[in-house]
């Protein structure tokens, strides 16, 4: 039974809608109903973590520091890591176009000229090229009338052959081989976009950490200079007293050593300050020292917001770029199984050519010189062990991608829990350090009074000075640690990447508003 052309076309269209291989199903992130980290049992928290939904896109604005916000916004366009990530996305889009183009026919235009001489001892010999012609028996055996061919081809002269035309081919995507390739390429492109988002999170967090550390170092330099001035005054006093016979040279040398010890701290701190400024310049793709005039003036460390909204664990999969990227990798791996599976199925290619051919160039434009051929080609694989092995490889890779997604979600949960725990613990520690600094400041005052009254030695003053300087340094470093721990919370939540897409969900500090519903800390899992 013969099928009409229309019927055949319908059959092919129906087959082309068939796509082999497993269809992708988005994974469900396995997350607990609530965070397990509890607030510290004792101690005051100036900044509390809440389970309210984040309502800010740019989390760095919660520090209320225009300089910090400016640095991060400038890094959005200037940072080299972000620029490289954007270029990789452009490359992936170009590759996607290349894969998608396989769905289109391929058309070529060919023109040729050849000077040809046929050998009578070659293919023409079948027709009696050099033997003077075919015998009647040979002609009858070939099904050629004896009078249809000349008796000899020895005298055929060389001739010119002009040809021009088009040839085209089109592989019908019967079983989704190309469609699965396109699906995989699209997933890979989305994965690179998430990689750029992940880079944005890291870059913004690094800028904020460096900036807060810089302000802390500048505060340490100021404290060191204050202590150095006080110690220099103490040295001047003991030196004058020694000249008047009121104290010994031992006190003078001890005071001098204390001044030198404190002065030795400054070069390292100033070097750290310069390195931090240069590091921020590099993150903004600027020359070393380009931000010196902007960042060298001493400013206070940005204050932490009163409330830090982190949402619920189930929100992580929507916000964290690395989780979203792991999901796209699973999607691509699933599609690749279909690509490999399609190799087991027949391939149908439609091809043809149309052109003009003539022995004289002037005849090439005559429609009577036309030639054409067209028709389908069907390739049916029978057995190829490599194909079956490749399917197995892709199935294993899909399992690896599924496991990677699960471990990425688990790692994200641990990141948030650990950063929240560190944030609360360091705040409690800072309060204790502040009490110690206040006590040491009072102790130094008493030590100086007792020394001047002759009730104690100068060593007591030196010890009190060392304790106070150490306490003041610890308070500043703790303050920096609290700030960097907060930044780690924002990074762990995957916040900040959607600055250019504010409609997307993201983690950020809530506005500093005394909402009653925000006071409740993250509830422990039951």
N, C-alpha and C positions, 0 to 999 in steps of 0.2 A: 504494500500500500504506500503510495507516494504522498508526502506531506507538502502542502502548499508553502510558499515562501512566508506568508503571514503566519501560518501555523508554526513553522520552524522558528520564526522570530519570537513568538510568544513562549515557546518552549525554552529558548535560550534566555529570555528575560526572566522566566521563572527560576531557572537554574542560577542565574547571576544574583538572585536574591538570597541564595543559600550561603551562609557563612559558617565554616567549620571551626571547631575549637571551642573551648569554654567561654561563655560570656562573663565579663567582669562584674563582680558584685562588691560594692564598697565594704571594707571591713568595719566591724563595730569595735570601737576602742573599749577595752576592758578597764574601767576606772572605778574606784570606790565612790560611794555616795557622798562622802565628806572627807576633809583632810584629817589626818591622824595627829598632826603636831599640835600640842597643847601650849598655851601661853606659859611663861615661867611661873612657878608656884609662888615665888616671892619677888618683890621688886616692882618698881614703877616703870611703866612703858609710856614714853612720850609720843610714840608713833605706834598705833595699833593696826594689826592686820585684820581685815574683815572679809566676809564672804559675799559682800555686795558685788554686783556686776560692775566691771570697770566701765567708766563713762568718759574716759579721755583717750584720745588717739596718741598725742605726743606726751608720753609719760614724763619726759624731762621737764616739761613746763610745770610739773607739780613742785619742783624745787624753787620756783619763783626766782630764777637767776637768768636774766636776759643774756648774759655772756655765754652761759652753757647752751641755751636754746639756739643762739646764733651759730655757735660752733657746729652743732649737730645739723642744723638746716643747711649750712654751707657744705658739710661733708656729703650730703645727699647727692649733690651734683659733682663734687670734686674728688671724692675718695677713689683711688685707683682700683681697689678691690671691687667696689660697686660698678665701676666702669667695665672692668673685665667680665664681671657677671652679666652685665647688660649685653656685651658683645657675644658672649656664649649663647644668650637667648636669640640674638639675631641669626647666629649661625644655625641654631636648631630650627628656626623658622624657615630658613633657606633649604635645609635638608628636608623639612616637611613638604615644601613645595615640590622638591625633586621626587619624593615618594608618591605624592598625590598625582603627579604628572603621568605615572604609569597607567592611570585609568584612561588616558587619552590616546588616540591613534598616533602612530609615528608616520610622518610623510616626508619623503625625500624627493628632490628634483635631481635628475641625472641627465647629463649631456655628454656625448662621446663621439669621437671620430677615430676610425681605424682604417689603415691600408692593409688589405688582406690578400694573401695568396693561399689557395687551398692545395694541399699536397695530394697528388693522385695516388700516392702510396700510403696515405693515411686513411681517414674515415671514408674517403671516396672510393677506396679500393673495394669496399663492400659492393659498390655499384659497377665494379669492373674498371676502376680508375686507370690502372696501368696495363691492363690486359686486353685493352681494345673493346671493352663493353661486356655486358652480361650475356650469358647464354640464355636460351629460351627456358631451360630447366631452372637456372638460377633466378630469373625474373619471376617464373611461376612460383618458385618456392618462397620468394619474398612477397608474393601477391601483387607484383607490379607488372602491368602490361608491357610486353616486350618492346613495343614501339613508343613507350612513354618517356624513355630516357635515351640520351645520345649514346652512341656506341663507345665513345671514349671521352674521358675528362682530362686528357693530357693537355689539351689546348685551351683550357679555361684560363684567361689572363688574370693578373691581379686586379683588384677592384677596391673602390672606396665605399665605406659604409658610415653614413651619418645617422645619429640616433639622439633623440631627446624625449623626455617624458617624466612621469611621476610614478613612484611606487609607494605603497602604504601598507602598514600592518597594524593590527589591533588585537591584543590578547583580551578575550572576554574573561572578566573576573568571575568565573562560574562559582567558585567555592570560597570566595573571600580572601584569597591570597594577598591581594593588594589592599583590600579594605582593612585587614588585620595589620598590615604594615603601616598604613596611615594611622590606625588607632594607636599603635605602639609609638609612632613618631610624635603624635599629639601628646601622649602621656609623658614622653621624655621632655618635650618642650615645656609642659607645665612643671615638670620636676626641676628644670633649670630656672624657671621663674621662682619657684619656692627656694631654690638654692640662693638666688639673689636676695630674696626676703630674709633668709637666714643670715646672709652676710650683712645685711642692713642691721639686723638685731645685734650682731657681734660688734660692728663698727660703732654704732651709737652707744652701746654699753662701754666699749673701750674708751671712747671720747669722754663719757661721763666719769668713768673711773679715774682717768688721767687728770681730768679737771679738778675733781674733788681731792685727789691726792696732792695736786699742785697747791691748792689752797691750804691744805693741811701742812705741807712742807713750808710754805711761806709763814704760816703761823708758828711753826717750830723755829724758824729762823728768828722771828720776832721775839719769842720766848728766850731763845739762846742769847740774843743781844741784850735783853733786859737783865737776864741773870749775869751775863758778862759784865754789864755796867755795875750791878750791885756788888759783884765780887771784886771788881776793880776799886770800888769805893771802900770795900772792906780792906783790901790790900793797902790802899793809901792811908787808911786809919791806923792799921797795925804798924806800918812803916814809920808813921809819925810818932806813934807811941813808943816804938823801939828806940828811936832817936832820943826820946825824952826819958828813956829808962823805965818806962811803965810796963813793957812786955819784952819778951825775948826775941832773938832773931829767928827762932824756930817757928814762931807764929807768922813772921814775915815770909819765910820761905814756904810755909804751908799755904798761905794766902796766895803767893805767887804761883805755886803749882796748881792751885785750884783755878786761877785765871787762865793759865795755859791749857789746862785740860778742857775747860769749857770752850775756849777759842778754837781748839782743835776740832770741835764738832761742826763749826761753820763751813769749812770748805766742802765737806761731804754733802751737807744740806744744800749748799748753793749749787753744787754739781748736779744733785738730784733735781733741783728746780730747773736748771738749764736743760737737762735731758727731757723733762716732762714737757717743757715748752716746745722743744724741738720735735718730740714725739707727736704732739698735737699738730704741729705744722706739717709733719709727714702725712698724717692721716687726712689732712686737707689738701695734699699735693702741693705744698708750699715749700719754699727754700728754708733751710735751717735758720732759725732766728726771725723768721718772717712775722711771728706773733709776739715777739719780744715786747714791743711797745704796747701791745694790747693786753698781755697777760702778766707782765712784770709788776704793774701796780698791785699792791696787796689788797685783797678783798676777803671778806669773811667767807667761810665755807657755807655752801647752800644749806638751808635748813630743811630737814625732812618733813614731809607732810604729816598731819596729825593722824590721818587714816589712810591705809593702803588697801585698796580693794583688789582681791585676787580671784573672785568668782568661785566656781566649783570645779572639782577635778574633771568633770565631763566636758568642760569648756576648752580644755587644753588641746584636744584634737582639732578644734576649729581654729585655734590661734597659733599654735607652734608651727613654724615653717618646716622644721625637720620632720615632724609627724606628717604634715601634708606632702612633703617630698617623698617620704617612705611609702605613702599611699599611691603616689603616681608611679613609683618604681614597681609596686605590685601590679598596678594596672598594665604597665608596659610588659611585664613578665607574663601576665595572663594572655595578652594579645599575641605575644611571640609564640605561644603554644599553637595558636591558630595558624600563624604563618608557617610553622613547621608542619603542621597536620595537613595543610592544603597541598603540600608536595606529594601526598599520596593519591591525589585525585586528578582526573584528566584535565588537560589544558587545551583550550580551543583558541586558535589564532586565525583571524581573517586577514588575508593578504591579497594584494593585487597590484597590477601595474598597467599604465596606459601611456602610450607615447606614439611618436612618429619615427619611421625608419625608411631610409631611401639610399640608393646608390649614388644619387646626385644631390648636392646641397640644394639646388633649386627646387627639387621635388619634395623637400622636407616639410614645406608648408602646405602640401596638398593633403586634404583629409583622407584621400585614398591611400596614403602612406601609413595610416594608423595601424597600431597593433595593441593588443591588450591580453591580459590573463588575470583571472581572479578565482578565488576559491578558499574554502576553509581547510585548516590543518588540525587534526586532532591527535594529541599525544597522550597515550594512556600508560602510566607507569605500571609495570608488572611487579618488579621487586627491586628495592634499593635499600640495603642494610644501613647505609649512612642516614637515610631519612628517618628510619625508626629510632636510630641512636640519637639523632638531633631532637626528636620529639621528647625523648626521655631526658635529655639535657635541659630542655626548656621547662619541663615539669619540675625538675629539681630546682632550677633557678626560681621558679614561682614559689616553691616552698621556702626557699631562702629569703625571698622578698617578704613573704608573709611573716616569717620569724623576725626579720629585721623590723617590720612595722610594730610587732608586739613589743620587742625590746626597746624600741625608740619611745613608745608610749610609757613603758615602765621607767625608762631613764628620765623622762620628763617629770613624771610624778615624784621621783626621788629628788630631782633638782629643786623642785618647788618646796618640798617638805624640808630639805636640808637648809635651803636659803632662808625660809621663814623661821626655822629654829635658830639659826645663827643670828638673824636680825633681832629676835627678842632677847636672846642670851647676852648679846653684846651691849644692848641698852641697859640691862641690869648691871652688867660689869662696869659700865661707864659711871653709873650712879655711885657705885662703891669707890671708883677711882677719884671721883670728884670730892667725895667725903675725905678720902685720904689726902688729897691735895690741900683741902681747906685745913685739915689738921696739921699737915706739915708746914703750911704757911704760918699758922699760929705758933707751932713749935720753933720755927726759925726766929720769930719775933721774940719769944721768950729766951732763946739761947743767946741772942745778941744782948738782951737786957742783962742777963746773968753774967755774960762775959764782961760787959762794961762795968758791972758792979763788982767784978773780981770774984764772983762766986763759982765760975766754971772756966775751963780752958777754951782756947780758941778752936780746939778739935771738935767741941760740941757744936760750934757755929758751922764749921765745915761740914760736919755730918748732916746738920739740919738743911744746909744749902743743897747738898747732894740729893737728899730725899725729896725736897721740894721740886728741884729741877726734874728729877725722875718722875715724880707724880704729875707735874704739868705736861711733860712729854707723853706720858701714858694716856692722859686725858685726851690730848689732841689726836694721838694715833688711834685711840678707841673711837673718837668721833669720825675719823676717816673710815675706819672699819665699818661702822654703822652705815655710813653713806654708801660704801661699796657693796655691803650686804644687801642694801635696798635695791641697788642697781642689779645685783644678781637675781633678786626676786623678779624684777621686770624682765630680765633676760630669760629666766627660767619659764616665765609665763608666755614668752614669745611676743613681747610687746614692742611696738614702734615701727614694724615693717610696713604697716598699711597707712603710713602718713599720707601717701598719695591716693589711697582708697579709704577714706574715712568711714564709709558705710560698712566695711568689713569689721567683724568683732576683733577686739584686741584687749590686751591687759595694760592697765595703767593705774596710776594712783588716782583715787577719787578726789574730788574737790575738797579742800580743807573746810568742811562744814560739819558742825556738831550735830549730825543726824543721830537720833536715838537708835535707829535700826542699825547703824554702823558700829556701834560700840561693842556688840557681841563679837567675840573672837571666833576664829575658825573652830567649828564644833568637831570633837573627836569622833571617829567612826565607832559605831556600836559593835 
